Amino acid sequence: MLDRFNRKIDYLRISVTDRCNYRCIYCVPDKPFVHKDPGDILSYEQIESLTEVAAGMGIRKVRLTGGEPLMRKDVEHLAAKLAAIQGIAQVCMTTNGSLLAAKAAQLRQNGLARLNISVASLDAERYRRITGGGHLRQVLAGVDAAREVNFPAIKINMVVLDDTTEEDIEQMAAFCRRRGLQLQTIMRFSLYNRADLSRRLQTERPPECSKCNRLRLTADGFLKPCLFSDDEIRVDFGDIAGSILEAVAKKPVNGNSCRNRVMSQIGG
């Protein structure tokens, strides 16, 4: 599929839940927000149906996100169903890694091809502050479990904050080199105005708008053409293809602001 600006759209990010066991400062807002009722969350059957149609229209890569996707019961079985869809070349997942140690082997066996694991710091106390109480040791156990079952590609996502130093980044880079992992640095940004909050250090993500190849499916069944936009299309499961085409048609040349959702409700 091509959008109005001749960008090839072949990547679908699927949020399977809006819930997370962390409260990372770069993801969860200061003010409380209401999680969706379980009845409002897409079923695995609905996600599979949408992905089958999307694959027939040119989607080749799928990423499972959240919230924290491993909080959704039996998500490893969803990974297997999506990996079996004709046309889907790669099923990936972004996770905070806290629940990964117990799930890594099954995820790999079920066809998950790639993992992105969020690790903001290798200092346990700093990590706890950034994540709102997370335990670095649990996450590193998840990283080790993924390595042990030979995931072909494991990325460490490091969000660069205002007080992140070049030494912090080099420490993470050295950690990744020793373990055969790939480091991906992500600038902290605001959904409200696409402001760069960490411009003083160079980062690899988010990508330039001109290179955007993705759609996002929220856990409650809306397609978002752009992360930095309030536009979203409720999926009509009687006309999935029509919903996808509408979302592609509404992709802007550049994103500006999203105020109707917070990051944890979109999946990044």
N, C-alpha and C positions, 0 to 999 in steps of 0.2 A: 504494500500500500504506500502511496505517496500522498503527502499532505499538500496544501495550497502552495507551499514554499519549496516543493520538490524534495522534501526530506523523506527518506525511506523509513516507515514505521514498522518495526519488526520485533519490538521488545515490549512485553507486558509485565508490569509489576503488580502483584496480587497481595493485598493486605488480607490476611485470614482472620485477624482479630484486632480490636482496638485496645486490648488490654496488655499490660506489661507488668512485670514484677520489679522493674526499676523505675526511677523518676529522674532520668538524666536531665541535667540543666539545659541542654541544648535541644531537648525534644518535648518535654512536658512543661506546660505553662505554669506560672506562679499560682494562678487562680484555679480552683478545682473545676473539672468539667465532668459531665455526665457520660458514662459509658453507655453504649447502645444496649438495648435489651437483647437477650439471646435470640429471641424470635425475629429480630431485625437483621441478624447476621446471616450472610449467605451460607447455604448448605454446601457441602462438598460436591454434591450432585450438580448444583447450579454453577459452581466454579468450573467443574469439568465440562459442562455443556458450553459455557461461554468460551473456554479455552479451545475446545474442538472447533467452534466456528471461527475463532480468531486465527487458529492455525491454518484453516482453509483460506483465509484472507491475507496470509503472509506473515503472521507472527511466528517467530522462530525461537525466541528465547523468553523464558518465564522465570520470574524471581518471586519467591514467597517471602513476605515481610509481615510486619505487624503494625503497631504494638510489638510484642515478642511472639513470633510464630510458634515457637515450641510450647507456648502455653495452651495452644489449641489442641485438644485431645485428638490423637490419631493422625496428626498432620503428616507423619511419615507415610501413611497410606495414601493420602492425597498426592504426595510427591510421586508415588508409584503410578497412580492413575494418569497424572499429567505427563510423566516421562514416556508413557506408552502411547500417547496421542501422535498419530501420523503427522509429520511436519514440524513437531516440536523437537528442536535439535539439542536443547539444553534447559534443564530445570535447576535453578540455583536458589539459595536462601541467604538472607541477611538475618543474623541473630546476635543477641548480646552474649551468647555462649554459656550462660549460667546453668542451663539445663541440657547442654549439649553432650556431656560425658556419657549419659545414659542412652542417648538417641543416635549418636554418630554412626555406629555400625549399621543400624537398621536403615537410616537415611541413605547411606552409601549403597547398601544392598538394594534399596528400592529405586535407585536410579538418579539420586541427586548428584549433580555433576560438580557443583562449585559451592563453596561456603565463603561468605564474608562475615567475619567475627569482629564486633565492635570492642575495641580496647583503647580507651582514652588515655590511659597512663599505666606505667609499670610500677608506680609507687602505690602501695596498697591503701594508704590513708588518702592520698589524692584521688585515687580511683573511687574510694568510698564516697567522698564528697561530691564528685562529679555525677555519680550514678544514684545518689540519694540512698546509699546504704548497701551497695553491691559489694560482693566479696571477690577480689581479684583471683584468689586461689581457685575458686570454682571455675572461673572463666579459663584460666590457664589449663586446668584439668580437661576442659572441653576442647581446647586447642590441641592438647596432646592426644586426646581420643580420636580427633579427626585425622591427625597425622598417622596414628597407628593403623587406621583402616584405609590408608592410602587414597584419600581424596586427591584427585589430580590437580586441583587448584584451591588454595586457601589464601584468602586475603585478610589482612588485619586492617580494619577501618579505624583510623585515628582522627578524631575530630580535633582540629586546632582551635584552641580557645584563646582568649585575650592574654592569658598568663602562660601559655605554652611557650617554651623556649626552643631554640635550635638544638640545644643539648637533649631536650626531651625527645625530639624527633629522631635525632641520631641514635639515642639509646634504643628507641623502638625499631629503627632500621637495623641495628646490630642484632637485636633479638630475632627479627625476621630472617636475617641472613643465616644465623646459626641453625635455624629450624627449617630452612627451605620454604619460607613463606613470602608472600608479596605484601609490601606495605602500600596502603592507599591513604593519602592524607586528604581530609575533607575540611574545607573552611566552615566555621560556624557562620550561619547566615540567618536572616530574619525572613520569614514568609511574608511579613507585612509590607516590606518595601524592597526586598531582594538586596538589602544592604549587606555589604561584606563587613563582618565584625572581626575579621582576623587578617586584614590585608597586609600586615607587616611581614607575614611569612607566606611563601609560595605554597600553594596546595594544588592537588590534582582534580578535585571535585568541589562543587558541582560542575558538570560539563557546560560548554557554551551552548546558548540557545540554538545557534545555527547547526549544531550537531545532534540535537535532540531527536531520538528515534523511538520514544516510548509513550505508552499510555499507562495510566494507573487505575486499578480497580480497587475501590474502597471496600472495607469489610461489610458495609451495609448496602452494597450493590450500586454504586455510582461509578461511572467512568470519568476520570479527570484527564482532560487533554493536556494540562500543564500544571506543574507543581505550584507555580507562582500565579495562580488565577483562581477566581471564585467559580468559574465555569465548571459545571459537572452535569453529567447526563445519567439519569436513572436508567438502568438497564431494563429494557423491555424483553422479557424472556420469551415472548411470542415473536419477537423480531430482533434477535441478538445482532445479526449482521447490520441492521439499520442503526442500532445504537452505537455500534463500533464506528460505522461510517460517519455518523453525526459527530462523534468525539474527535475523529481525525480531522473533519472539516473545521472544527472549532479550535484547533491548535493555533495559537498566536505565533507571530514571528518572533516575539520576545515576551517573556513573562514579566509581570510587574508586582502583583500583590495578591496574596491569598489571606482572607480574613474570616472565612466561614468555617475553617477547620484548623486544628493544630497538627503539628507534625506527627504525633503518635497516632492520629486518626487517619493519616494518609499512607504512612509507610515509607516516607523519605523519597 
